[in-house]
Amino acid sequence: MCTVCCSVIDVAFVVDSSIKNQGASAWNQMIAFVNLVIDRLTISEYALRVSFVSYGDRGTVEFRFRDYSDRASTQQRILTISYRGDSGNNLADALDALRNQVFQANAGARSVAPWVAVVVNDRSPSIRAQEIASIASQARVAGIQIIPVGILGSGLTTNILNQIAFTQSRVTTVNSYNQLSSVATQVADWICNSHLSK
């Protein structure tokens, strides 16, 4: 019997893997945060399904909705995703990948499910930065609800988070990587309470 967040929702995690002052340690805390959120969701073919996009100089789809159908294998796969440490930050490319490669029927996206993307980032874009607002708007039109989670202090501005957010009430920020765990429950609740927007 399902006991935690059993909703039919497709959720993609988009995580900034560009260079960080704290290097792989920061990346590992971002990955731990994603898995903490997933701890609060029921992952199955008939409930939530997960995909993952990492980005630095470009966006890379690490896995799609159809690839894993339980929490343990999803979390295990996430732990294998390596820190890239790219000098560039191309959030625009990651958002394009979401729309064109992840939230597509042939990638396992379900038309009956709300489409949610949790974007975890710690730097402002350095590549195609001027396109962010229009690309985020295209994502909204496609029915993708972006929940930004920003780690402030490494050049990230809340302006970027507000530009990409589906709604301003679902933007959250922390001041350091080790504070991410404190917002995991809130983000999981936002995911779980998402409704169709397409």
Secondary structure as UniProt FT lines:
FT   STRAND          10..16
FT   TURN            21..23
FT   HELIX           24..39
FT   TURN            45..46
FT   STRAND          48..55
FT   STRAND          59..63
FT   HELIX           65..67
FT   HELIX           71..79
FT   HELIX           91..97
FT   HELIX           98..102
FT   HELIX           105..107
FT   TURN            111..112
FT   STRAND          115..121
FT   HELIX           129..131
FT   HELIX           132..141
FT   TURN            142..143
FT   STRAND          144..151
FT   TURN            152..153
FT   HELIX           158..164
FT   HELIX           168..170
FT   STRAND          172..174
FT   HELIX           177..183
FT   HELIX           184..192
//
